Amino acid sequence: MPNQSISLDRVFWALGDPTRFAIVEHLSQGPSSVSELAKPFPMALPTFLQHLGVLEKHGLITTEKVGRVRTCTLNAARIDQARHWLEVQEKQWSIRLDALDKLLEKKT
């Protein structure tokens, strides 16, 4: 369990930055070149590449260079890990809140 927590911590940390979050959102539509991804961001390319490096380091994206074009692809399995964790949390809180509702109904 601790390894999974550390792993998810890194995923959520990487997604906590608005630029990286937007990159992941864009890549959810399909693979894109670095230049396509960088277009909407008002920052120097080396800075943008640092964001891609963080996403790649934490397993959220993969990159492949063919000739002069580097293409980024979303790692859906990594996103699914985070989604699964969130679903478990939602179920647990739903059970707790239902129990609280029942308790409050008994008191009124």
C-alpha positions in Angstrom: 0.0 0.0 0.0 2.7 2.6 0.8 4.3 2.1 -2.7 0.9 2.8 -4.3 0.4 5.9 -2.1 3.8 7.2 -3.1 3.1 6.5 -6.8 -0.3 8.3 -6.6 1.2 11.1 -4.7 3.6 11.7 -7.6 0.7 11.6 -10.1 -1.4 14.1 -8.3 1.7 16.3 -7.7 2.4 16.3 -11.4 -1.2 17.1 -12.2 -1.3 19.9 -9.6 0.4 22.3 -12.0 -2.1 24.1 -14.4 0.2 23.8 -17.4 0.8 20.1 -16.9 -2.9 19.5 -16.2 -3.7 21.3 -19.5 -1.2 19.1 -21.3 -2.7 16.0 -20.0 -6.2 17.2 -20.9 -5.0 17.9 -24.5 -3.3 14.5 -24.8 -6.6 12.8 -23.7 -7.8 13.7 -27.2 -4.8 11.8 -28.8 -1.1 12.0 -29.3 0.4 15.4 -30.2 3.8 16.8 -31.2 5.7 19.0 -28.7 5.3 22.0 -31.0 1.5 21.5 -31.1 1.3 21.1 -27.4 3.5 24.2 -26.7 1.5 26.6 -29.0 -1.1 27.8 -26.5 1.4 28.4 -23.7 3.2 31.8 -23.3 6.5 30.4 -22.1 9.9 29.6 -23.6 10.2 26.1 -25.1 12.9 25.0 -22.6 10.4 25.8 -19.8 7.7 23.9 -21.5 10.0 20.9 -22.0 10.6 20.8 -18.3 6.8 20.3 -17.8 6.9 17.5 -20.3 9.9 16.0 -18.4 7.9 16.0 -15.1 4.9 14.3 -16.8 7.2 11.7 -18.4 9.2 11.1 -15.2 6.0 10.4 -13.3 4.7 8.1 -16.0 1.8 10.2 -17.2 3.1 10.5 -20.7 5.5 8.8 -23.1 7.4 10.6 -25.8 8.8 9.2 -29.0 11.1 11.0 -31.5 10.8 10.2 -35.2 13.2 12.4 -37.2 12.9 15.9 -35.9 9.4 15.5 -34.4 8.9 14.4 -30.8 5.4 13.1 -30.2 3.8 12.8 -26.8 1.2 10.2 -25.8 -0.9 10.0 -22.7 -0.3 6.9 -20.5 -3.9 6.0 -19.8 -3.0 3.2 -17.3 -1.4 5.8 -15.0 -4.5 8.0 -15.2 -6.7 5.0 -14.5 -4.7 4.3 -11.3 -5.7 7.8 -10.1 -9.2 7.4 -11.3 -9.6 4.1 -9.5 -8.3 5.6 -6.2 -10.7 8.5 -6.5 -13.6 6.0 -7.1 -12.7 4.1 -4.0 -12.6 7.3 -2.0 -16.0 8.3 -3.4 -17.5 5.0 -2.4 -16.1 5.2 1.1 -17.4 8.7 1.6 -20.8 7.8 0.2 -21.1 4.9 2.7 -20.1 7.3 5.6 -22.5 10.0 4.5 -25.4 7.5 4.2 -24.7 6.3 7.7 -24.6 9.8 9.0 -28.0 10.5 7.2 -29.5 7.5 8.9 -28.2 8.6 12.3 -29.6 12.1 11.9 -33.0 10.7 10.8 -33.2 8.7 14.0 -32.4 11.7 16.1 -35.2 13.8 14.5 
